[in-house]
């Protein structure tokens, strides 16, 4: 471990148990010194409170993996254009971060820790600024809701037509804001379709707990409403050069990017067998099964296995989809794509490790409100 990484981990350990207080102090310092920054953030700060701080800390602590995080940080810089972030804001954030950590670290905090965090943050900020500067697209796109359908009590499928063309790759995700209902609150969702000639984007959203955005999108969004869409991100995309058969594992509305990848495959695949494992708690949450079955009936290379973990009368497989997956196979020579809740993705990755599937063949996205 290099000196920089060691100093970052040592210093973070001094404040880790006070994360909530550090976050509160962090925002307080920013807003007191630059009140204009408050307008960049949502009215409700309960979710946002730890999000920015957590992203910075994670990026700083993984600074020594440049190959993995260079593209990520550049994409993050492009994405942050939606917040109307200016270059001078980066300096304010960096200063508030170090000041907040120093305030709660106690006497063990030293000048070498100050310098380590300043150096690491400078690298992150420079990469994010480079990504933002290189992007010729608008900070975000406006889109009109042209269809909205409730598939269950908590799940909706809706279609958005961007007012300008929005380029993305199947399997990617983007941030969405519903300004009429939750202004300045952005959440990430994956389109459930590959790029289409009419430019429409289909989204599958489940209202989760006290989720401000997801609840609005499911229960309040209407045809004719306008939403904002930020730059696409994510690398859970198909490699057309691969000749390996593929396995898609989806939990709940994690099916959306899987549907996007399947739509792309229908346009060119002739040689790869594709297996979809779709799991949910009960049959109502298998909200798009009819369309999946239609695809499987039309394309001989596609098979679908469904499972419910809490529906004893369901005629398909019983149990968590990660466990059901293990009953099939062998899978050592397949490409894997996994999408769903954090718990579902973690369980599936554990199963694949036990089945000795090489991690290099696994792509995944984990979603939560």
Secondary structure, 3 states (H helix, E strand, C coil): CCHHHHHHHHHHHHHHHHHHHHHHHHHHHHHHHCHHHHHHCCCCCCCHHHHHHHHHHHHHHCCCCHHHHHHHHHHHHHHHHHHCCCHHHHHHHHHHHHHHHHHHHHHHCCHHHHHHHHHHHHHHHHHHHHHHHHCCCCCCEEEEEEEEEECCCCEEEEEEEECCCCCCCCCCEEEEECCCCCCCCCEEEEECCCCCCCCEEEEEEECCCCCHHHHHHHHCCCCCCEEEECCCECCCCCCCCCCCCEEEEEEHHHHHHHHHHHHHHCCCCCCCCEEEEEEECCHHHCCCHHHHHHHHHHCCCEEEEEEECCCCCCCCEECCHHHHHHCCCCCCCCEEEEEEEHHHHHHHHHHHHHCCCCHHHEEEEEECC
